[in-house]
Amino acid sequence: MKRKIILASKSYWRKALLEQIGLKDFEIMEKSDYEEDMAALDNPRELAKFLALKKGEAVAEKFDDAIVLSGDTFAVFEGKFIGKPNDSEDAKKTLRMFSGKEVVAVSGFAVIDTKSGKIINDFNEGVVKFKDLSDEEIDDYVATGEPLNLAGSFGIMKRASIFVESSSGDFYSIVGFPIGKIYLALKEMGVNVLRD
């Protein structure tokens, strides 16, 4: 029997990545009641897992028999955790910091089976090396509005792709969902995206 699958995220890229691996029949529940607290934990990997889990749990409690997927992504730079910018100036400041530097993107995820209570909660990460960015490039990019709703103020699959010198590690964690690990978690929950 096919399970009801819920994506607890309004992220276009999380939806696109699930569809990319063959998962077509899922619902999107955008509103999690969980208020994100970036200061909840000091370890970025544990924090990404924790935030993803809390977002997933807030949605999972609404379903008796479903598999709920959730995620959380942020950038780590010089010991600071950087989520979505507060405004345009904040985005510009972040991108100026990243210019010519390496930035780690950490993506946590949770897969929750609301029927059995089983939870798989993990993370993966990738590294982005930025080109040297001019103030004009940063201003023009921020003026598009694109970075205002993105962790670290950039989208590697969007216009900011032109700012990337190289990337390493798990590319899809930079995009925002470590889809390889999520595939394995879904498989463990009895969902085979290659067959279903």
Contact map, one row per residue, 1 for C-alpha under 8 A:
1110000000000000000000000000000000000000000000000000000000000000000000000000000000000000000000000000000000000000000000000000000000000000000000000000000000000000000000000000000000000000000000000000
1111000000000000000000000000000000000000000000000000000000000000000000000000000000000000000000000000000000000000000000000000000000000000000000000000000000000000000000000000000000000000000000000001
1111100000000000000000000000000000000000000000000000000000000000111000000000000000000000000000000000000000000000000000000000000000000000000000000000000000000000000000000000000000000000000000100000
0111110000000000000000000110000000000000000000000000000000000000111000000000000000000000000000000000000000000000000000000000000000000000000000000000000000000000000000000000000000000000000000000000
0011111000000000000000001110000000000000000000000000000000000000011110000000000000000000000000000000000000000000000000000000000000000000000000000000000000000000000000000000000000000000000000000000
0001111100000000000000000111100000000000000000000000000000000000011110000000000000000000000000000000000000000000000000000000000000000000000000000000000000000000000000000000000000000000000000000000
0000111110000010000000000111110000000000000000000000000000000000000111000000000000000000000000000000000000000000000000000000000000000000000000000000000000000000000000000000000000000000000000000000
0000011111000000000000000001111100000000000000000000001100100000000111100000000000000000000000000000000000000000000000000000000000000000000000000000000000000000000000000000000000000000000000000000
0000001111100100000000000001111100000000000000000000000000000000000001100000000000000000000000000000000000000000000000000000000000000000000000000000000000000000000000000000000000000000000000000000
0000000111110110000000000001111000000000000000000000000000000000000000000000000000000000000000000000000000000000000000000000000000000000000000000000000000000000000000000000000000000000000000000000
0000000011111110000000000000000000000000000000000000000000000000000000000000000000000000000000000000000000000000000000000000000000000000000000000000000000000000000000000000000000000000000000000000
0000000001111111000000000000000000000000000000000000000000000000000000000000000000000000000000000000000000000000000000000000000000000000000000000000000000000000000000000000000000000000000000000000
0000000000111111100000000000000000000000000000000000000000000000000000000000000000000000000000000000000000000000000000000000000000000000000000000000000000000000000000000000001110000000000000000000
0000000011111111110000000000000000000000000000000000000000000000000000000000000000000000000000000000000000000000000000000000000000000000000000000000000000000000000000000000000110000000000000000000
0000001001111111111000000000000000000000000000000000000000000000000000000000000000000000000000000000000000000000000000000000000000000000000000000000000000000000000000000000000000000000000000000000
0000000000011111111100000000000000000000000000000000000000000000000000000000000000000000000000000000000000000000000000000000000000000000000000000000000000000000000000000000000000000000000000000000
0000000000001111111110000000000000000000000000000000000000000000000000000000000000000000000000000000000000000000000000000000000000000000000000000000000000000000000000000000000010100000000000000000
0000000000000111111111110000000000000000000000000000000000000000000000000000000000000000000000000000000000000000000000000000000000000000000000000000000000000000000000000000000000100000000000000000
0000000000000011111111110000000000000000000000000000000000000000000000000000000000000000000000000000000000000000000000000000000000000000000000000000000000000000000000000000000000000000000000000000
0000000000000001111111100000000000000000000000000000000000000000000000000000000000000000000000000000000000000000000000000000000000000000000000000000000000000000000000000000000000000000000000000000
0000000000000000111111100000000000000000000000000000000000000000000000000000000000000000000000000000000000000000000000000000000000000000000000000000000000000000000000000000000000000000000000001100
0000000000000000011111110000000000000000000000000000000000000000000000000000000000000000000000000000000000000000000000000000000000000000000000000000000000000000000000000000000000000000000000001100
0000000000000000011111111100000000000000000000000000000000000000000000000000000000000000000000000000000000000000000000000000000000000000000000000000000000000000000000000000000000000000000000001001
0000000000000000011001111100000000000000000000000000000000000000000000000000000000000000000000000000000000000000000000000000000000000000000000000000000000000000000000000000000000000000000000000000
0000100000000000000000111110000000000000000000000000000000000000000000000000000000000000000000000000000000000000000000000000000000000000000000000000000000000000000000000000000000000000000000000000
0001111000000000000000111111000000000000000000000000000000000000000000000000000000000000000000000000000000000000000000000000000000000000000000000000000000000000000000000000000000000000000000000000
0001111000000000000000001111100000000000000000000000000000000000000000000000000000000000000000000000000000000000000000000000000000000000000000000000000000000000000000000000000000000000000000000000
0000011111000000000000000111110000000000000000000000000000000000000000000000000000000000000000000000000000000000000000000000000000000000000000000000000000000000000000000000000000000000000000000000
0000011111000000000000000011111100000000000000000000000000100000000000000000000000000000000000000000000000000000000000000000000000000000000000000000000000000000000000000000000000000000000000000000
0000001111000000000000000001111100000000000000000000000000000000000000000000000000000000000000000000000000000000000000000000000000000000000000000000000000000000000000000000000000000000000000000000
0000000111000000000000000000111110000000000000000000000000100000000000000000000000000000000000000000000000000000000000000000000000000000000000000000000000000000000000000000000000000000000000000000
0000000110000000000000000000111111000000000000000000001101100000000000000000000000000000000000000000000000000000000000000000000000000000000000000000000000000000000000000000000000000000000000000000
0000000000000000000000000000001111100000000000000000001001100000000000000000000000000000000000000000000000000000000000000000000000000000000000000000000000000000000000000000000000000000000000000000
0000000000000000000000000000000111110000000000000000011001000000000000000000000000000000000000000000000000000000000000000000000000000000000000000000000000000000000000000000000000000000000000000000
0000000000000000000000000000000011111000000000000000000000000000000000000000000000000000000000000000000000000000000000000000000000000000000000000000000000000000000000000000000000000000000000000000
0000000000000000000000000000000001111100000000000010000000000000000000000000000000000000000000000000000000000000000000000000000000000000000000000000000000000000000000000000000000000000000000000000
0000000000000000000000000000000000111111000000000010000000000000000000000000000000000000000000000000000000000000000000000000000000000000000000000000000000000000000000000000000000000000000000000000
0000000000000000000000000000000000011111100000100000000000000000000000000000000010000000000000000000000000000000000000000000000000000000000000000000000000000000000000000000000000000000000000000000
0000000000000000000000000000000000001111110000000000000000000000000000000000000000000000000000000000000000000000000000000000000000000000000000000000000000000000000000000000000000000000000000000000
0000000000000000000000000000000000001111110000100000000000000000000000000000000000000000000000000000000000000000000000000000000000000000000000000000000000000000000000000000000000000000000000000000
0000000000000000000000000000000000000111111101100000000000000000000000000000000000000000000000000000000000000000000000000000000000000000000000000000000000000000000000000000000000000000000000000000
0000000000000000000000000000000000000011111101100000000000000000000000000000000000000000000000000000000000000000000000000000000000000000000000000000000000000000000000000000000000000000000000000000
0000000000000000000000000000000000000000111111100000000000000000000000000000000000000000000000000000000000000000000000000000000000000000000000000000000000000000000000000000000000000000000000000000
0000000000000000000000000000000000000000111111110000000000000000000000000001000010000000000000000000000001000000000000000000000000000000000000000000000000000000000000000000000000000000000000000000
0000000000000000000000000000000000000000001111111000000000000000000000000000000000000000000000000000000001110000000000000010000000000000000000000000000000000000000000000000000000000000000000000000
0000000000000000000000000000000000000000111111111100000000000000000000000000000000000000000000000000000000000000000000000000000000000000000000000000000000000000000000000000000000000000000000000000
0000000000000000000000000000000000000101111111111110000000000000000000000000000000000000000000000000000000010000000000000000000000000000000000000000000000000000000000000000000000000000000000000000
0000000000000000000000000000000000000000000111111111000000000000000000111100000000000000000000000000000001111000000000000010000000000000000000000000000000000000000000000000000000000000000000000000
0000000000000000000000000000000000000000000011111111100000000000000000010000000000000000000000000000000000111100000000001110000000000000000000000000000000000000000000000000000000000000000000000000
0000000000000000000000000000000000000000000001111111110000000000000000000000000000000000000000000000000000010000000000000000000000000000000000000000000000000000000000000000000000000000000000000000
0000000000000000000000000000000000011000000000111111111000000000000000110000000000000000000000000000000000010000000000000000000000000000000000000000000000000000000000000000000000000000000000000000
0000000000000000000000000000000000000000000000011111111100000000000001110000000000000000000000000000000000011100000000001000000000000000000000000000000000000000000000000000000000000000000000000000
0000000000000000000000000000000000000000000000001111111110000000000001100000000000000000000000000000000000001100000000001000000000000000000000000000000000000000000000000000000000000000000000000000
0000000000000000000000000000000001000000000000000111111111000000000000000000000000000000000000000000000000000000000000000000000000000000000000000000000000000000000000000000000000000000000000000000
0000000100000000000000000000000111000000000000000011111111100000000001100000000000000000000000000000000000000000000000000000000000000000000000000000000000000000000000000000000000000000000000000000
0000000100000000000000000000000100000000000000000001111111110000000111100000000000000000000000000000000000000111000000000000000000000000000000000000000000000000000000000000000000000000000000000000
0000000000000000000000000000000000000000000000000000111111111000000000000000000000000000000000000000000000000001000000000000000000000000000000000000000000000000000000000000000000000000000000000000
0000000000000000000000000000000111000000000000000000011111111100000000000000000000000000000000000000000000000000000000000000000000000000000000000000000000000000000000000000000000000000000000000000
0000000100000000000000000000101110000000000000000000001111111110000100000000000000000000000000000000000000000000000000000000000000000000000000000000000000000000000000000000000000000000000000000000
0000000000000000000000000000000000000000000000000000000111111110011100000000000000000000000000000000000000000001010000000000000000000000000000000000000000000000000000000000000000000000000000000000
0000000000000000000000000000000000000000000000000000000011111111000000000000000000000000000000000000000000000000010000000000000000000000000000000000000000000000000000000000000000000000000000000000
0000000000000000000000000000000000000000000000000000000001111111000000000000000000000000000000000000000000000000000000000000000000000000000000000000000000000000000000000000000000000000000000000000
0000000000000000000000000000000000000000000000000000000000111111110000000000000000000000000000000000000000000000010000000000000000000000000000000000000000000000000000000000000000000000000000000000
0000000000000000000000000000000000000000000000000000000000001111110000000000000000000000000000000000000000000000011000000000000000000000000000000000000000000000000000000000000000000000000000000000
0011000000000000000000000000000000000000000000000000000000000011111000000000000000000000000000000000000000000000111000000000000000000000000000000000000000000000000000000000000000000000000000000000
0011110000000000000000000000000000000000000000000000000000010011111100000000000000000000000000000000000000000000111000000000000000000000000000000000000000000000000000000000000000000000000000000000
0011110000000000000000000000000000000000000000000000000000010000111110000000000000000000000000000000000000000011110000000000000000000000000000000000000000000000000000000000000000000000000000000000
0000111100000000000000000000000000000000000000000000000100110000011111000000000000000000000000000000000000000111110000000000000000000000000000000000000000000000000000000000000000000000000000000000
0000111100000000000000000000000000000000000000000000000100000000001111100000000000000000000000000000000000001111000000000000000000000000000000000000000000000000000000000000000000000000000000000000
0000001110000000000000000000000000000000000000000001101100000000000111110000000000000000000000000000000000001110000000000000000000000000000000000000000000000000000000000000000000000000000000000000
0000000110000000000000000000000000000000000000010011101100000000000011111000000000000000000000000000000000111100000000000000000000000000000000000000000000000000000000000000000110000000000000000000
0000000000000000000000000000000000000000000000011011000000000000000001111100000000000000000000000000000000111000000000000000000000000000000000000000000000000000000000000000000110000000000000000000
0000000000000000000000000000000000000000000000010000000000000000000000111110000000100000000000000000000011110000000000000000000000000000000000000000001000000000000000000000110110000000000000000000
0000000000000000000000000000000000000000000000010000000000000000000000011111000011110000000000000000000011100000000000000000000000000000000000000000001100000000000000000000000000000000000000000000
0000000000000000000000000000000000000000000000000000000000000000000000001111100011100000000000000000001111000000000000000000000000000000000000000000001100000000000000000000000000000000000000000000
0000000000000000000000000000000000000000000100000000000000000000000000000111111111000000000000000000001111000000000000000000000000000000000000000000000000000000000000000000000000000000000000000000
0000000000000000000000000000000000000000000000000000000000000000000000000011111111000000000000000100011100000000000000000000000000000000000000000000000000000000000000000000000000000000000000000000
0000000000000000000000000000000000000000000000000000000000000000000000000001111100000000000000000000000000000000000000000000000000000000000000000000000000000000000000000000000000000000000000000000
0000000000000000000000000000000000000000000000000000000000000000000000000001111110000000000000000000000000000000000000000000000000000000000000000000000000000000000000000000000000000000000000000000
0000000000000000000000000000000000000000000000000000000000000000000000000001111111000000000000000000000000000000000000000000000000000000000000000000000000000000000000000000000000000000000000000000
0000000000000000000000000000000000000100000100000000000000000000000000000111101111100000000000000000000000000000000000000000000000000000000000000000000000000000000000000000000000000000000000000000
0000000000000000000000000000000000000000000000000000000000000000000000000111100111111000000000000000000000000000000000000000000000000000000000000000001100000000000000000000000000000000000000000000
0000000000000000000000000000000000000000000000000000000000000000000000001110000011111000000000000000000000000000000000000000000000000000000000000000011110000000000000000000000000000000000000000000
0000000000000000000000000000000000000000000000000000000000000000000000000100000001111100000000000000000000000000000000000000000000000000000000000001111110000000000000000000000000000000000000000000
0000000000000000000000000000000000000000000000000000000000000000000000000000000001111111011000000000000000000000000000000000000000000000000000000011111110000000000000000000000000000000000000000000
0000000000000000000000000000000000000000000000000000000000000000000000000000000000011111011000000000000000000000000000000000000000000000000000000001000000000000000000000000000000000000000000000000
0000000000000000000000000000000000000000000000000000000000000000000000000000000000001111111000000000000000000000000000000000000000000000000000000001000000000000000000000000000000000000000000000000
0000000000000000000000000000000000000000000000000000000000000000000000000000000000001111111100000000000000000000000000000000000000000000000001101001000000000000000000000000000000000000000000000000
0000000000000000000000000000000000000000000000000000000000000000000000000000000000000011111110000000000000000000000000000000000000000000000000000000000000000000000000000000000000000000000000000000
0000000000000000000000000000000000000000000000000000000000000000000000000000000000001111111111000000000000000000000000000000000000000000000000000000000000000000000000000000000000000000000000000000
0000000000000000000000000000000000000000000000000000000000000000000000000000000000001111111111100000000000000000000000000000000000000000000001000011000110000000000000000000000000000000000000000000
0000000000000000000000000000000000000000000000000000000000000000000000000000000000000001111111110000000000000000000000000000000000000000011001000000000000000000000000000000000000000000000000000000
0000000000000000000000000000000000000000000000000000000000000000000000000000000000000000111111111000000000000000000000000000000000000000000000000000000000000000000000000000000000000000000000000000
0000000000000000000000000000000000000000000000000000000000000000000000000000000000000000011111111100000000000000000000000000000000000000000000000000000110000000000000000000000000000000000000000000
0000000000000000000000000000000000000000000000000000000000000000000000000000000000000000001111111110000000000000000000000000000000000000010000000000000111000000000000000000000000000000000000000000
0000000000000000000000000000000000000000000000000000000000000000000000000000000000000000000111111110000000000000000000000000000000001010010000000000000000000000000000000000000000000000000000000000
0000000000000000000000000000000000000000000000000000000000000000000000000000000000000000000011111110100000000000000000000000000000000000000000000000000000000000000000000000000000000000000000000000
0000000000000000000000000000000000000000000000000000000000000000000000000000100000000000000001111111111000000000000000000000000001000000000000000000000000000000000000000000000000000000000000000000
0000000000000000000000000000000000000000000000000000000000000000000000000000000000000000000000111111100000000000000000000000000001111000000000000000000000000000000000000000000000000000000000000000
0000000000000000000000000000000000000000000000000000000000000000000000000000000000000000000000000111110000000000000000000000000011111000000000000000000000000000000000000000000000000000000000000000
0000000000000000000000000000000000000000000000000000000000000000000000000000000000000000000000001111111000000000000000000000000011110000000000000000000000000000000000000000000000000000000000000000
0000000000000000000000000000000000000000000000000000000000000000000000000000100000000000000000000101111100000000000000000000001111000000000000000000000000000000000000000000000000000000000000000000
0000000000000000000000000000000000000000000000000000000000000000000000000011100000000000000000000100111110000000000000000000001111000000000000000000000000000000000000000000000000000000000000000000
0000000000000000000000000000000000000000000000000000000000000000000000000011100000000000000000000000011111000000000000000000111100000000000000000000000000000000000000000000000000000000000000000000
0000000000000000000000000000000000000000000000000000000000000000000000001111000000000000000000000000001111100000000000000000111100000000000000000000000000000000000000000000110000000000000000000000
0000000000000000000000000000000000000000000110010000000000000000000000001111000000000000000000000000000111110000000000000011110000000000000000000000000000000000000000000000110000000000000000000000
0000000000000000000000000000000000000000000010011000000000000000000000111100000000000000000000000000000011111000000000000011100000000000000000000000000000000000000000000000110111000000000000000000
0000000000000000000000000000000000000000000010111111000000000000000000111000000000000000000000000000000001111100000000001111000000000000000000000000000000000000000000000000000011000000000000000000
0000000000000000000000000000000000000000000000011001100000000000000011110000000000000000000000000000000000111110000000001110000000000000000000000000000000000000000000000000000011000100000000000000
0000000000000000000000000000000000000000000000001001100100000000000111100000000000000000000000000000000000011111000000111100000000000000000000000000000000000000000000000000000000000000000000000000
0000000000000000000000000000000000000000000000000000000100000000001111000000000000000000000000000000000000001111100000111000000000000000000000000000000000000000000000000000000000000100110000000000
0000000000000000000000000000000000000000000000000000000110010000001110000000000000000000000000000000000000000111110011110000000000000000000000000000000000000000000000000000000000000000000000000000
0000000000000000000000000000000000000000000000000000000000000000111100000000000000000000000000000000000000000011111111100000000000000000000000000000000000000000000000000000000000000000000010000000
0000000000000000000000000000000000000000000000000000000000011011111100000000000000000000000000000000000000000001111111000000000000000000000000000000000000000000000000000000000000000000000000000000
0000000000000000000000000000000000000000000000000000000000000001110000000000000000000000000000000000000000000000111110000000000000000000000000000000000000000000000000000000000000000000000000000000
0000000000000000000000000000000000000000000000000000000000000000000000000000000000000000000000000000000000000000111111000000000000000000000000000000000000000000000000000000000000000000000000000000
0000000000000000000000000000000000000000000000000000000000000000000000000000000000000000000000000000000000000001111111100000000000000000000000000000000000000000000000000000000000000000000000000000
0000000000000000000000000000000000000000000000000000000000000000000000000000000000000000000000000000000000000001110111110000000000000000000000000000000000000000000000000000000000000000000000000000
0000000000000000000000000000000000000000000000000000000000000000000000000000000000000000000000000000000000000111100011111000000000000000000000000000000000000000000000000000000000000000000000000000
0000000000000000000000000000000000000000000000000000000000000000000000000000000000000000000000000000000000000111000001111100000000000000000000000000000000000000000000000000000000000000100000000000
0000000000000000000000000000000000000000000000001001100000000000000000000000000000000000000000000000000000011110000000111110000000000000000000000000000000000000000000000000000000000000000000000000
0000000000000000000000000000000000000000000000001000000000000000000000000000000000000000000000000000000000011100000000011111000000000000000000000000000000000000000000000000000000000000000000000000
0000000000000000000000000000000000000000000010011000000000000000000000000000000000000000000000000000000001111000000000001111100000000000000000000000000000000000000000000000000001000000000000000000
0000000000000000000000000000000000000000000000000000000000000000000000000000000000000000000000000000000001110000000000000111110000000000000000000000000000000000000000000100100001001000000000000000
0000000000000000000000000000000000000000000000000000000000000000000000000000000000000000000000000000000111100000000000000011111000000000000000000000000000000000000000001110110001000000000000000000
0000000000000000000000000000000000000000000000000000000000000000000000000000000000000000000000000000000111000000000000000001111100000000000000000000000000000000000000111111110000000000000000000000
0000000000000000000000000000000000000000000000000000000000000000000000000000000000000000000000000000011110000000000000000000111110000000000000000000000000000000000000111100010000000000000000000000
0000000000000000000000000000000000000000000000000000000000000000000000000000000000000000000000000000011110000000000000000000011111000000000000000000000000000000000111110000010000000000000000000000
0000000000000000000000000000000000000000000000000000000000000000000000000000000000000000000000000001111000000000000000000000001111100000000000000000000000000000000111100000000000000000000000000000
0000000000000000000000000000000000000000000000000000000000000000000000000000000000000000000000000111111000000000000000000000000111111000000000000000000000000000001111000000000000000000000000000000
0000000000000000000000000000000000000000000000000000000000000000000000000000000000000000000000000011100000000000000000000000000011111000000000000000000000000000001110000000000000000000000000000000
0000000000000000000000000000000000000000000000000000000000000000000000000000000000000000000000000011100000000000000000000000000001111100000000000000000000000000001000000000000000000000000000000000
0000000000000000000000000000000000000000000000000000000000000000000000000000000000000000000000010011000000000000000000000000000001111110110000000000000000000000001000000000000000000000000000000000
0000000000000000000000000000000000000000000000000000000000000000000000000000000000000000000000000000000000000000000000000000000000011111110000000000000000000000000000000000000000000000000000000000
0000000000000000000000000000000000000000000000000000000000000000000000000000000000000000000000010000000000000000000000000000000000001111111000000000000000000000000000000000000000000000000000000000
0000000000000000000000000000000000000000000000000000000000000000000000000000000000000000000000000000000000000000000000000000000000000111111100000000000000000000000000000000000000000000000000000000
0000000000000000000000000000000000000000000000000000000000000000000000000000000000000000000000000000000000000000000000000000000000001111111110000000000000000000000000000000000000000000000000000000
0000000000000000000000000000000000000000000000000000000000000000000000000000000000000000000100110000000000000000000000000000000000001111111111000000000000000000000000000000000000000000000000000000
0000000000000000000000000000000000000000000000000000000000000000000000000000000000000000000100000000000000000000000000000000000000000011111111100000000000000000000000000000000000000000000000000000
0000000000000000000000000000000000000000000000000000000000000000000000000000000000000000000000000000000000000000000000000000000000000001111111110000000000000000000000000000000000000000000000000000
0000000000000000000000000000000000000000000000000000000000000000000000000000000000000000000000000000000000000000000000000000000000000000111111111110000000000011000000000000000000000000000000000000
0000000000000000000000000000000000000000000000000000000000000000000000000000000000000001001100000000000000000000000000000000000000000000011111111111000000000000000000000000000000000000000000000000
0000000000000000000000000000000000000000000000000000000000000000000000000000000000000001000000000000000000000000000000000000000000000000001111111100000000000000000000000000000000000000000000000000
0000000000000000000000000000000000000000000000000000000000000000000000000000000000000000000000000000000000000000000000000000000000000000000111111110000000000000000000000000000000000000000000000000
0000000000000000000000000000000000000000000000000000000000000000000000000000000000000001000000000000000000000000000000000000000000000000000011111111000000000000000000000000000000000000000000000000
0000000000000000000000000000000000000000000000000000000000000000000000000000000000000000000000000000000000000000000000000000000000000000000011111111110001100010000000000000000000000000000000000000
0000000000000000000000000000000000000000000000000000000000000000000000000000000000001000001000000000000000000000000000000000000000000000000011011111111111100000000000000000000000000000000000000000
0000000000000000000000000000000000000000000000000000000000000000000000000000000000011111001000000000000000000000000000000000000000000000000001001111110010000000000000000000000000000000000000000000
0000000000000000000000000000000000000000000000000000000000000000000000000000000000011000000000000000000000000000000000000000000000000000000000000111111010000000000000000000000000000000000000000000
0000000000000000000000000000000000000000000000000000000000000000000000000000000000111000000000000000000000000000000000000000000000000000000000000111111111100000000000000000000000000000000000000000
0000000000000000000000000000000000000000000000000000000000000000000000001110000001111000000000000000000000000000000000000000000000000000000000000010111111000000000000000000000000000000000000000000
0000000000000000000000000000000000000000000000000000000000000000000000000110000001111000001001100000000000000000000000000000000000000000000000000010011111000000000000000000000000000000000000000000
0000000000000000000000000000000000000000000000000000000000000000000000000000000000111000001001100000000000000000000000000000000000000000000000000011111111100000000000000000000000000000000000000000
0000000000000000000000000000000000000000000000000000000000000000000000000000000000000000000000100000000000000000000000000000000000000000000000000110011111110001000000000000000000000000000000000000
0000000000000000000000000000000000000000000000000000000000000000000000000000000000000000000000000000000000000000000000000000000000000000000000000110010011111111100000000000001000000000000000000000
0000000000000000000000000000000000000000000000000000000000000000000000000000000000000000000000000000000000000000000000000000000000000000000000000000000001111111100100000000011000000000000000000000
0000000000000000000000000000000000000000000000000000000000000000000000000000000000000000000000000000000000000000000000000000000000000000000000000000000000111111100000000000001000000000000000000000
0000000000000000000000000000000000000000000000000000000000000000000000000000000000000000000000000000000000000000000000000000000000000000000000000000000000111111100000000000000000000000000000000000
0000000000000000000000000000000000000000000000000000000000000000000000000000000000000000000000000000000000000000000000000000000000000000000010000100000000111111110000000000000000000000000000000000
0000000000000000000000000000000000000000000000000000000000000000000000000000000000000000000000000000000000000000000000000000000000000000000010000000000001111111111100000000000000000000000000000000
0000000000000000000000000000000000000000000000000000000000000000000000000000000000000000000000000000000000000000000000000000000000000000000000000000000000111111111100000000000000000000000000000000
0000000000000000000000000000000000000000000000000000000000000000000000000000000000000000000000000000000000000000000000000000000000000000000000000000000000000011111100000000000000000000000000000000
0000000000000000000000000000000000000000000000000000000000000000000000000000000000000000000000000000000000000000000000000000000001111000000000000000000000000001111110000000000000000000000000000000
0000000000000000000000000000000000000000000000000000000000000000000000000000000000000000000000000000000000000000000000000000000111100000000000000000000000010001111111100000000000000000000000000000
0000000000000000000000000000000000000000000000000000000000000000000000000000000000000000000000000000000000000000000000000000000111100000000000000000000000000000001111100000000000000000000000000000
0000000000000000000000000000000000000000000000000000000000000000000000000000000000000000000000000000000000000000000000000000000111000000000000000000000000000000000111110000000000000000000000000000
0000000000000000000000000000000000000000000000000000000000000000000000000000000000000000000000000000000000000000000000000000011110000000000000000000000000000000000111111010000000000000000000000000
0000000000000000000000000000000000000000000000000000000000000000000000000000000000000000000000000000000000000000000000000000011100000000000000000000000000000000000001111110000000000000000000000000
0000000000000000000000000000000000000000000000000000000000000000000000000000000000000000000000000000000000000000000000000000111000000000000000000000000000000000000000111110000000000000000000000000
0000000000000000000000000000000000000000000000000000000000000000000000000000000000000000000000000000000000000000000000000001111000000000000000000000000000000000000000011111110001000000000000000000
0000000000000000000000000000000000000000000000000000000000000000000000000000000000000000000000000000000000000000000000000000110000000000000000000000000000000000000000111111111000000000000000000000
0000000000000000000000000000000000000000000000000000000000000000000000000000000000000000000000000000000000000000000000000000010000000000000000000000000000000000000000000111111111100000000000000000
0000000000000000000000000000000000000000000000000000000000000000000000001000000000000000000000000000000011100000000000000001110000000000000000000000000000000000000000000111111111100000000000000000
0000000000000000000000000000000000000000000000000000000000000000000000001000000000000000000000000000000011100000000000000000111100000000000000000000000000010000000000000111111110000000000000000000
0000000000001000000000000000000000000000000000000000000000000000000000000000000000000000000000000000000000000000000000000000000000000000000000000000000000111000000000000011111110000000000000000000
0000000000001100000000000000000000000000000000000000000000000000000000111000000000000000000000000000000000100000000000000000000000000000000000000000000000000000000000000001111111000000000000000000
0000000000001100100000000000000000000000000000000000000000000000000000111000000000000000000000000000000000111000000000000000000000000000000000000000000000000000000000000001111111100100000000000000
0000000000000000000000000000000000000000000000000000000000000000000000000000000000000000000000000000000000111000000000000011100000000000000000000000000000000000000000000101100111111100000000000000
0000000000000000110000000000000000000000000000000000000000000000000000000000000000000000000000000000000000000000000000000000000000000000000000000000000000000000000000000001100011111110000000000000
0000000000000000000000000000000000000000000000000000000000000000000000000000000000000000000000000000000000000000000000000000000000000000000000000000000000000000000000000000000001111111000000000000
0000000000000000000000000000000000000000000000000000000000000000000000000000000000000000000000000000000000000000000000000001000000000000000000000000000000000000000000000000000001111111100000000000
0000000000000000000000000000000000000000000000000000000000000000000000000000000000000000000000000000000000001010000000000000000000000000000000000000000000000000000000000000000011111111110000000000
0000000000000000000000000000000000000000000000000000000000000000000000000000000000000000000000000000000000000000000000000000000000000000000000000000000000000000000000000000000000111111111000001000
0000000000000000000000000000000000000000000000000000000000000000000000000000000000000000000000000000000000000000000000000000000000000000000000000000000000000000000000000000000000011111111100000000
0000000000000000000000000000000000000000000000000000000000000000000000000000000000000000000000000000000000000010000000010000000000000000000000000000000000000000000000000000000000001111111110000000
0000000000000000000000000000000000000000000000000000000000000000000000000000000000000000000000000000000000000010000000000000000000000000000000000000000000000000000000000000000000000111111111110000
0000000000000000000000000000000000000000000000000000000000000000000000000000000000000000000000000000000000000000000000000000000000000000000000000000000000000000000000000000000000000011111111111000
0000000000000000000000000000000000000000000000000000000000000000000000000000000000000000000000000000000000000000000000000000000000000000000000000000000000000000000000000000000000000001111111100000
0000000000000000000000000000000000000000000000000000000000000000000000000000000000000000000000000000000000000000100000000000000000000000000000000000000000000000000000000000000000000000111111100000
0000000000000000000000000000000000000000000000000000000000000000000000000000000000000000000000000000000000000000000000000000000000000000000000000000000000000000000000000000000000000000011111110000
0010000000000000000000000000000000000000000000000000000000000000000000000000000000000000000000000000000000000000000000000000000000000000000000000000000000000000000000000000000000000000011111111001
0000000000000000000000000000000000000000000000000000000000000000000000000000000000000000000000000000000000000000000000000000000000000000000000000000000000000000000000000000000000000000011001111111
0000000000000000000011100000000000000000000000000000000000000000000000000000000000000000000000000000000000000000000000000000000000000000000000000000000000000000000000000000000000000010001000111111
0000000000000000000011000000000000000000000000000000000000000000000000000000000000000000000000000000000000000000000000000000000000000000000000000000000000000000000000000000000000000000000000011111
0000000000000000000000000000000000000000000000000000000000000000000000000000000000000000000000000000000000000000000000000000000000000000000000000000000000000000000000000000000000000000000000011111
0100000000000000000000100000000000000000000000000000000000000000000000000000000000000000000000000000000000000000000000000000000000000000000000000000000000000000000000000000000000000000000000111111
